[in-house]
């Protein structure tokens, strides 16, 4: 028994004992080539391969899935783009290759050339991710590392392929048409540059003494409240307004689009010029918090439509 206990203690110290390992456990395989060039002159991609996992996007059940993209000659020698998980494929063109090269340049991926460092025993979404790009000049960019489910280069490449395939009526990589669900509550805060006024609307989470939910409004420094005679009907009107707009870029489940952020937003995501939250019957929530002017401009039609609807609930309109 003492020998067994000592052996178990030794295994624990080595990280080999027990039924479960921590996420970071496992041996590291490092085959990095320190001599791999960190500059590639060619921009003419002849062969492309990438496999990576993105967290929480539009896979069935919103689970994490590894995607494998390739651009290479098919059996007939035609340069073809494909994605293994969805099975989509189509003849590639210069626009696709140029878009991929733009990401390589903007994300400075050549700086990772030659890297090969992976860790065993990590959760599935962190298993090895690879990018290999060959050029007409014979130059090559290649690296393999533990997958980062929120890597910006992966998101960029996914969106390029998703949009490119969709332009060919192959939409398997696109998200749903819009965010769906039955709204049970909503909160809105923004400043209208056109009027110079600040607005804030919301529904108190608890009903009043009469059992009615109350809509509140802060506009131009004035506060008002109004009880909602039919909360379900009111939220149905919010759903109708939502249906007019594409809210995919703001879906809280999406690791791909996300909202555009400023440096201030990065520091404090709740201290923003524009904030909109929807609560849904199934327990999901959709948050939109941003100070980026371009994002606010895109969202203003939705904000004004909601404002008009909210204001109509008050006696004075």
N, C-alpha and C positions, 0 to 999 in steps of 0.2 A: 504493500500500500504506500509506504514511504517513497519507494522508487517511482511508483506511478505518479504520486503527487509532485515529486521533484521534476519528472519528465514533463508533466502538464505545465508546471511553472516555467520551465525552460522554453517550451513551445509558445507560451503566452508572451514571454519576453521577446521571442523572435517574431512575434506576430503571426504564428502558425496555428495556434490553438483556438478552440471554440467553434461554434457553428456560424458565427457572423464576423465579418471583417468590417472595419470602418471604411468609408468611401475612399479614403486616400491610401488604403493598404495595397500592397503588391509590389513586385519587383519592377524596376525601371529598365527598359531596353533602350539604349542610346547608341544609334549607329549614324550619328550626325557626321556629315562630310564638311569639315571646316574649310576645305578648299573650293567648295561650290561658289561660283561667281555670284556677286551681289549686284551685278548690273547685266542687263540683257539688251542688246541693241535692236534686235528684230521686234517688229510688232505684227508680224504675219504668222498667226497661229495656224498650225497644220494638224494638230491633234490635241484634244482637251479631255481631261478626266477629273472629276471631283466627287467625293462622297463625304457627306456631313449630315448632322442631325440638327434640326431646329426645334426648340421647345415650344410646346403649347400652341402650334398654329393649326391649320385646318385639316389635319388628318382625321380619320374617323375617330370619334370620341375625343378629339383634341389631344391625342396622345403624341408622344415624341416618336418620330419616324426618321430613319436614315434614308436619304435620297442619294441616288447615284446618277450623275449627269455625265454624258460623253458627247464629244463631237469627233467623229473619225470616219474614214471611208467605209461604206458598207460592202457587201459581197460583190456588188457591181462596180465598186470604185467610186461611188457617189458620196461626197462628204455629207454625213448625216448626223443630226443632233437627236439625242434620245435621253429618256429618264427611265431607269430600270423599275422603280417601284410602281409607277403608274402605267408604264408601258407606252407612253407617248413617244413618237418619233416623226421626224420630217427632214427633208433635205436642208442643210444649213446654208446660210448666206453670209455675205460680208457684214451686214448690219449686226448680226448676232456675234460674230467674232470680234468686231470692233467694240461692241458693248462689253464683252468679257475682258478685253484688253484694257479698256478704260478703268474697270474695277481693279485690275491688277496694278495699274499705275497709281490710281487714287489711294488705294489701301496699302501701297508700298509692299506688295507681297513678295517681290524679288528679294527683299531683305530676309525672308525666311528660307530662301533657297538652300537646299542641302540638309535642312533639319530633319531628324528622325529620332523622336523621343516619345515613347509611349509607356504608360503605366498599366500593369495587369491588375485585375480585380476591381476596376471602377464600375459604377452603375452603367447600364447599357447606353445611355445618352452621352457618355463620356468615352466610349470606345474610340479607337483610332479614326481620325479624319485625314483624308489625303487630297492634295491638289497636285496634279501633274499636267504641265503644259509644254508641248513641243512646238518649235518654230521651224519655218521653212529654212532658216539659216543653219539648222542643226543644234541651236541652243536649246536649253531645257530649264524649266523652273519646276521644282518638285519639293514638297515637304509633307511630312506625316507627323501628327502630334495628337495628343488627347483632344477629343472634340470639345468645342465650346458651344453649347446650344444657343448662345446669343451672339456669336461672332458676327461682326458687321459685314465682313467680306462674304460670309455664307448667306446672310440675308439678301445682300445686294445681288449675288449670283442667282439665288432662287427667284427673285423678282424679275430679273432679266429673262430667265428661261420661261417663267410662268407667263409673262406678258408676250414673249415672242411666240410661244406655242399657241396662246390664245388668239393671236393675230392670224393664225392658221386654223382657227375653229377647233383647237384642241385645248379645252379648258380644264383638264383634270387637275392642274396645279393651282388653279385660281381658288380664292376663298369663296364662301357662299355669296349670293347676290347682296345681301345686307345683313346687319345684325338683327336677329329676330327674338321675340319673347313678349310676354304680356307685362307691360309696365305696371308697377305697383306704387312707385314714388319717383319723384324727379326733383332735382335742384339745379339752379342756373345762376351764374354770376358772371358779369362781363361789363365792359365799358364801351359804349358806342361812340366811336371817333366822330361819326357824323353829327350827333347831337351833343356830344361832350358829357352825356349823363352816364352815371353808373347804375346798374340794375342788379337786383338780387331777388330770386324767387325760390320758394320751396314749400313743402308741405310738412307741417309738424308731424313727427312720427307717432304721436298719440292723439286719439280723438278728444274733442272737448267734452264738457259735462253732458251735452246733448247727444253724444255719440257720433258727432260729425267731425270729419277731418277738416283742418283749416289750412288754407293757402295763404302764405304771407308774401308781402312785396315791400322791398326797399327801393325806391326810385327817386333820384334827385334829392336824397336826404330825407324823404318822407316815408313813413311806415304805414302800411295798411294790412288788414287781415279780412278774410271772408270765409265763412264755413261752406263746405262743398256738400250740397244736398245728396249727390250721387257720386261717390268716389270712383266707382268702377267706370261710370260713364265718362267722368273727367279723364281718367287714365286711358280710356279708349281713344279719346281725342288726341292725347299725347302720342299714342301708337300710330295714329293716322298721319300725324306730322312726321314722325320718324321715318315712316315708309317712303317718304318723298326724297330722302337723302341717303347717300352711300356712306355708311358709318364704319365700313371695314377698316379704314386707316386708324380708327380709334378703338377698335375692339380690344378690351383688356386681355383677351386670350391670345392676341396676336404678337408674336415675337418679331414679325417681319416689318409691318408698317410702323406702328407706334405713332405717337404724336411728335411733332417737331418741337424741339426744346431749345431754349436759350441757356446761356451759362448760369443765369439766375435760377432757372427752373431746375437745373441739375442740382444746385445746392439745396433748394427747397421747393419740391414739386407742388406744394399746396399754396405757395405764395405766387399766384399767377394772375395774369390779366383776364383769362377766360377759364371758367370752370363749369363743367356740366356733368352731372351724374344721373344715370338711370338705374333704378332697381327693378329687377324682374321677378316674376312669380316663382320661377324655378330656383331662386336664390342667387342667380348671377347678378353682376353689376357691370356697368360700363362707365369708365371714368375718362373724361377729357379735361386735362389740365395743361395749359400752355400760355406762354407769353410771346411766342414767335408771331410776328405780325402777319406773315404769309398764311400761317395756320388760322389765326383769328379772322383774317379776311375771308378765308374759305368757309369758316363756320358761321359767319354773320347772317347769311340767309336763314339758316336753321334757328339761330338765336332770335332773330326778329319774328319768325313765324311762331315760335314758342311764346315770345313776349306778347304778341297780338292775342294769342289764345288765352294766356294767363290774364291779361288785362280785361278781357271780355267777361271774366268771372266776377269782376267787381262791379258794384252798382253803377258807378260813374263811368265804367268802361275803360 
